[in-house]
Amino acid sequence: MTWDTLAAYDALTGGRSRPVRVDELCRIAAERFPGLVPGAEALAAEARLAQKDKRGLEKAQGAFLAAVLADPAAGAHLCHAMLLPREDSRRHLAEFEAKGKLELDGAKLARLGKAAVVTMRNPRYLNAEDESTIDGLEIAVDVALLDRKSELCVLRGDTVTHTKHAGHRVFGAGINLTHLYQGKIRFLWYLIRDLGLVNKLYRGLARPGVSPEADCIEKPWVAAVERFAIGGHCQILLTMDYVLAAQDAYLTLPARKEGIIPGAANLRLPRHVGPRIARQAILAERRIDCASPEGRLICDYIVAPDAMDFEIDRLVKHIGGSGMVSAAGNRRALRIAEEPLDAFRRYMAVYAREQARCHFSPALIANLEQHWDATNRRV
C-alpha cells in the first residue's frame, strides 16, 4: 500500500503538536503505516548482517525522512524535535549538578572553572563515533548546555589505547569504519547525529513551542584539537565558536574514500575555506594542516602540543571573564546570516535521501576494502 508521507507525519505527531525524534518516528510509522518503512522484526534481522549482505531496507527510512524534511512545515517541526533535550538528559543533569562530573558511554563531563568540559571517548578506535558513542555524547552535550553553573563548553578527545597513538589525546577519527563495514551502524545513526547531536552544538537546545531561531539554550563552544580531526570530527569543528589546535594537528574529510556524504560539511565548509578548497577536501580528501593558512581559516589558535591544557584553561578564563550576556544573542544573529534553519532543513532533505543510497551502495564496500583494508580489520 502507498501512503501519503506528510499525512502520515501529521498523524504520527498529532498534527505537528507533538515532537517525535527520527528513530521513534520511524518505529511508530512502521506500526501504524505498514510498508512505509521497515518494521522492527525486519530491521533486527538486517542488523545481524554484514554491510555487504544487507538488503537496503533502511533506504525506505531515508525516502520517508527526506520527504518530511523537504516540506517546510513538517521539516521545521522535525528539526525542532531533534533539537530538544533528550528525555533522559534531565536525569543525568541532576547527577552532574550534584557531583560535578558525569561518566557515560562515549563521553564524560566535568567542570573547569566556568566551563563544562565534554570529553569524547572511544579509546580503542581513536575516539571514532559509532552506535556505542552517539547516545552518551548527545546526553553530555545536553547536560553541558543545561548546566546552570557553567557559562561555556569545551569539547576535546580523550586519551586513546590504539597502538600508534597509545597514551595520547586524539580529537577523533570520524565514523568507526570497522563497525560500518561489519554492518554495526544503522542508517538512522547519520540522521540522529546530524539533526540532533551536531546541530545542538551549532544551534543549542530548542525550547518547547518556540522556534529555535527565536530562542535556544546555548553557550559558546571551544574545541581542542590534538593529533587530528578526521571525517565527522572535522565536521564538528565547523560548528564551534573557538578552535584551539595543536601545532602538529591536521584535518581531513575522507568521505570519498569511504563512499558516504560527510554530514553537513558540504553546507558548512565552504563558509570557512571557500568553495575551491572545500571541493578539494570533500571530493579529493585534501589534508588541511591546522597551522597552514587554510587550517587557520578553521582554527583560531595554534598552540604547542604540550601546552594544550594550559591554553584551554587560559581561553576559558578569557571568555568567561568577558561575560556571557550577549553570547547567545550574537550566536543566533550570526546563524541567521550564515545558515538559517530553513537552509539546514533543505540540505538535510537531500542528505537523508542521498546518504541512504550511499550507505547501501556496493561502492561503499569496495572503497572500505580498498582504502581501509576492511576485510582484515577486527571488530
Buried (B, 14 or more C-beta within 10 A) or exposed (E): EEBEBBEBBBBBBEEBEEBBBBBEBBBBBBEEBEEBBBBEEBBEEBBEEEBBEBEBBBBBBBBBBBBBBBBEEBBBBBBBBBBBBBEEBEEBBEBBBEEEEBBBBBBBBBBBBBBBBBBBBBBEBBBBBBBBBBBBBBBBBBBBBBBEEBBBBBBBBBBBEBEEBEEBBBBBBBBBBBBBBBBBBBBBBBBBBBBBBBBBBBBBBBBEEEEBBEEBBBBBBBBBBBBBBBBBBBBBBBBBBBBBBBEBBBBBBBBBBBBBBBBBBBBBBBEBBEEEBBBBBBEEBBBBBBBBEBBBBBBBBBBEBEEBEEBBBBBBBEBBEEEBEEBBEEBBEEBEEEBEBEEBBBBBBBBBBBBBBBBBBEEBBEBBBEBBEBEEEEE
